[in-house]
Amino acid sequence: MLTNKLSAARRVYTAVMRVLLLLAAVLTAALVVFMIVYVLYKGLPYVTWHLISTKPSYITGAIGILPDICNTMQILLASLLIVLPLGVGAAVYLTEYAQNKKLVAAIEYAAETLSGIPSIVYGLFGMLFFVTRLHWGYSLLAGAMTLAIMILPLIMRTAEEALIAVPDSYREGSFGLGAGRLRTVFRIVLPAAGPGILSGVILGIGRIVGETAALIFTAGTMAQIPGLFQSGRTLAIHMYVLSGEALHMNEANATAVVLLLVVLLMNTLSALAAKKLTKK
């Protein structure tokens, strides 16, 4: 009788937890869908070709975002080119080469600490070091370096978890065929961990594209299409400026739509690349 009561209680508990987990999953998906639909509803009617393809002009009153789109892509690509070799390289060292557990623990603790620092502190550091100390001035390169430092812990930890998840049998099979450690890492382990690493890249893209505080202190707010050593603003900063002025809210909502589409496009490309790596 007692066993039956315990079995019934366990079944009830399992059913309740399953329902709660389902509700949590549905609520999360619903929030994402609601946010996307709301942004599209508020801004999509104001997304025009003139808005996307022109520069802003105080003389004509035009609110174009072409420079902001170009600057966003420049900072995104520059940040990823800087942070990916560093983050993945650090993860490979920690998982494949490091023997000193204290050193590994210290590096992981430092990465976790860096990931918890507010972005405005990174912006202040970037302004003091890259802009002032190195005399780069307000520039896209200073912003890209600051963002690279900001997302380095995210990329490193994600890549590390992806490398740890690769079965040891892959490494043992490669060693058994006579391959060295370096060849095993680059030909066997990294391709197998590719989808996991790309998931970290997707998270990093979202943080880079949506960052404002760090870039205001380092890249500036100039509405122009510069080189990497000149000042320029991104879509997020453009949206922040418009919403702060409260004079062009329709254009700010349209900028939010373009920003959302850029993130969705980059995430889709990363997901397709991860899928292709999984098939291989």
Secondary structure as the mmCIF struct_conf table of DSSP 4:
data_model
#
loop_
_struct_conf.conf_type_id
_struct_conf.id
_struct_conf.beg_label_comp_id
_struct_conf.beg_label_asym_id
_struct_conf.beg_label_seq_id
_struct_conf.end_label_comp_id
_struct_conf.end_label_asym_id
_struct_conf.end_label_seq_id
HELX_RH_AL_P HELX_RH_AL_P1 LEU A 2 GLY A 43
HELX_RH_3T_P HELX_RH_3T_P1 LEU A 44 TYR A 46
HELX_RH_AL_P HELX_RH_AL_P2 TRP A 49 SER A 53
BEND BEND1 THR A 54 THR A 54
STRN STRN1 SER A 57 SER A 57
TURN_TY1_P TURN_TY1_P1 TYR A 58 GLY A 61
STRN STRN2 ALA A 62 ALA A 62
HELX_RH_AL_P HELX_RH_AL_P3 LEU A 66 VAL A 92
HELX_RH_PI_P HELX_RH_PI_P1 TYR A 93 TYR A 97
HELX_RH_AL_P HELX_RH_AL_P4 LYS A 101 SER A 115
TURN_TY1_P TURN_TY1_P2 GLY A 116 GLY A 116
BEND BEND2 ILE A 117 ILE A 117
HELX_RH_AL_P HELX_RH_AL_P5 SER A 119 GLY A 126
HELX_RH_PI_P HELX_RH_PI_P2 MET A 127 ARG A 133
BEND BEND3 LEU A 134 LEU A 134
BEND BEND4 TYR A 138 TYR A 138
HELX_RH_AL_P HELX_RH_AL_P6 LEU A 140 ILE A 164
TURN_TY1_P TURN_TY1_P3 ALA A 165 ALA A 165
BEND BEND5 VAL A 166 VAL A 166
HELX_RH_AL_P HELX_RH_AL_P7 ASP A 168 GLY A 176
TURN_TY1_P TURN_TY1_P4 LEU A 177 GLY A 178
HELX_RH_AL_P HELX_RH_AL_P8 ARG A 181 THR A 184
HELX_RH_PI_P HELX_RH_PI_P3 VAL A 185 VAL A 189
HELX_RH_AL_P HELX_RH_AL_P9 LEU A 190 GLY A 210
HELX_RH_AL_P HELX_RH_AL_P10 ALA A 213 THR A 218
TURN_TY1_P TURN_TY1_P5 ALA A 219 ALA A 219
BEND BEND6 GLN A 224 GLN A 224
TURN_TY1_P TURN_TY1_P6 LEU A 228 PHE A 229
BEND BEND7 GLN A 230 GLN A 230
HELX_RH_AL_P HELX_RH_AL_P11 LEU A 235 GLU A 245
TURN_TY1_P TURN_TY1_P7 ALA A 246 ALA A 246
BEND BEND8 LEU A 247 LEU A 247
HELX_RH_AL_P HELX_RH_AL_P12 MET A 249 LYS A 279
#
